[in-house]
Amino acid sequence: MNNLENKVIWITGASSGIGEALAYAFNREKAKIIISARRTDELTRVKKNCQNPELVSILQLDLSKHQELEFKAKEALSIFNGIDVLINNGGISQRALAAETKIDIDKRIMDINYFGSIILTKNILPTMLEKKSGSIVSITSLLGKFGTAYRSAYAASKHALHGFFDSLRSEVYQQQIQILLVVPGFIKTNVSINALSADGSPTNTMDPGQENGMLPEKLAYKIIEAIKTNKEEITVGGKETMGVLLKRFVPGLFSGMIRKQKVR
Ligand SMILES: NC(=O)c1ccc[n+]([C@@H]2O[C@H](COP(=O)([O-])OP(=O)(O)OC[C@H]3O[C@@H](n4cnc5c(N)ncnc54)[C@H](OP(=O)(O)O)[C@@H]3O)[C@@H](O)[C@H]2O)c1
């Protein structure tokens, strides 16, 4: 898909951070975009800040309200008559020890990051299979490749996305559907501020990793390049991304290193 003009892109989690940067980047390419999240006021702000706001449609949704998502997907499909690219970006992180995290919070993180994304995917996929084209992009994390302390549910949800979408890629290859997994390192957004503590309240703390992280605009550019060049997976960030290679090739050494990292 090397020309995005007039293509229809549905972005979840578009009210801030990476999703917001993606909205501006796709809009500059003159794609038609549907932007989704829970906060309509923030989505309205993003639409107003777009270069071509006439190409932007707002569709409010909550990824944890699973019974509503089939209808939301139908609505999304009807806005511009189909979806060419679904971007599963909406998500929530965690800053809490596994032993102290209530199981309801584990389930909430899984419901938003994993089940919310795959329910939307399953509702859009048949239309892509029928026309034998489309891209499904999921923003996972380095925590989809390894775990650290304070992120047990978050890492589980992101690992689950890798398992699901790697399998799906094999199933839809013949129908020319791109399955792209985006594995970001530290990106400068509010993700740590919004991360859930053990009782489910937001931590309200900007972590140094995010504070000094890559700008979301740079990641958005790389995601668009990866869509245009039909990539299967990209890892984007600073030196923290070395963790993927260390975990794979020297797992014992990596295990010793990762438990000493200050992750909270
Ligand atoms: N920033 C990083 O360092 C980093 C690294 C790796 C991966 N990621 C991933 O990147 C994605 C985007 O995060 P971000 O960094 O841009 O953080 P962010 O600024 O906190 O954005 C998260 C987005 O997800 C939406 N969201 C949260 N809960 C939702 C729900 N229940 N239903 C619908 N939308 C929901 C939020 O919108 P509302 O609050 O309006 O619903 C917001 O638009 C996440 O999946 C995150 O795990 C981020």
The ligand as an ORCA input file, in Angstrom:
! r2SCAN-3c Opt
* xyz 0 1
  N       4.800      5.404     25.115
  C       5.549      4.304     25.192
  O       6.709      4.340     25.678
  C       5.015      3.000     24.646
  C       5.915      1.946     24.484
  C       5.455      0.738     23.982
  C       4.124      0.590     23.649
  N       3.258      1.619     23.814
  C       1.854      1.399     23.441
  O       1.418      2.424     22.589
  C       0.001      2.539     22.660
  C      -0.377      4.009     22.787
  O       0.072      4.498     24.033
  P       0.700      5.960     24.237
  O       2.113      5.770     24.572
  O       0.340      6.857     23.128
  O      -0.006      6.377     25.611
  P      -1.221      7.379     25.918
  O      -0.832      8.756     25.550
  O      -1.602      7.088     27.324
  O      -2.357      6.927     24.924
  C      -3.174      5.808     25.153
  C      -4.374      5.910     24.244
  O      -5.197      4.751     24.462
  C      -6.536      5.177     24.708
  N      -7.216      4.260     25.614
  C      -6.855      3.879     26.869
  N      -7.787      3.076     27.399
  C      -8.763      2.948     26.463
  C     -10.011      2.267     26.423
  N     -10.467      1.558     27.472
  N     -10.766      2.350     25.304
  C     -10.339      3.071     24.249
  N      -9.176      3.747     24.225
  C      -8.405      3.688     25.329
  C      -6.390      6.568     25.336
  O      -7.567      7.349     25.089
  P      -8.744      7.658     26.133
  O      -8.113      7.823     27.471
  O      -9.355      8.921     25.574
  O      -9.645      6.488     26.020
  C      -5.224      7.136     24.538
  O      -5.674      7.695     23.334
  C      -0.427      1.667     23.840
  O      -0.950      0.443     23.363
  C       0.871      1.424     24.589
  O       0.852      0.211     25.303
  C       3.678      2.821     24.303
*
